[in-house]
Amino acid sequence: MSLRAEALIAEGGAADVFGWDFSFLTGRASEERPPWGYAAALADRLGQVTSALDIQTGGGEVFAFALARATRVPTRAVATESYAPNAALARSRLTALGVEVVEVGDDAPIPLPDSDMELVASRHPVTNNWSEIARVLCPGGRFFSQQIGAGTNAELTDFLMGPQPVDPARRPDRAVAAAMAAGLVVKNVREATLRVEFFDVGAVVYFLRKVCWTVPGFSPERYHDELVAMQGHIERHGAFVCHSCRFLFEAEKPIVATPAAPR
């Protein structure tokens, strides 16, 4: 039994996983960035609207980053989050920026009026409530999102769980079809496959506790033997390599022309 593996597993199991701050992984894991630069692109769009909603904001990290870099900030900004500890982090980070943070379930109705927002954004949503997104967008408003694609980190999932089928629900074509069914017009879809490296198994444990859908039901105890084997793999090969799939998605709520009054 590797004492180093045991120490690393314990360290990853004890680390704080609230919010979407991944600084624990600095020097211990790496992931290629998508070529489109989501946060900067979001900042650009925020500078063009007077109202914006960030769905499933996590701890508000990305939304705060984009707001700080926007040429001007929306006069009204709202963020939603379903996980209470993350919602508290988001409030501490976003309230000073004038953002109202609302705790609400990922699939629950968004507590905003119809046609209320010029921009709805979301980075890595767990789920997309397309009918609600379309409802709260004003005519001409846009949904802008970076999504997690099908098969993300499948090599990591398979190492721990054995070969698993890839869930097609996160394929871009599914998102396009669902958005169109909700009445949105898809304007842009871009895909990227990105290299991910883990340099010790403590980083893997931390990641799987934080990004919990990668290995459903994960705990260090349940997958102890597989994690020890993974540390052995890392020591032999220098890293455990897998690949994340991302796609950028932008859709617009059409402006419906009002019929002319009869003469």
Summary of the structure (lengths in Angstrom):
residues: 263
radius of gyration: 20.3
end to end distance: 87.2
largest distance: 87.2
contacts: 818
relative contact order: 0.19
helix: 38%
strand: 24%
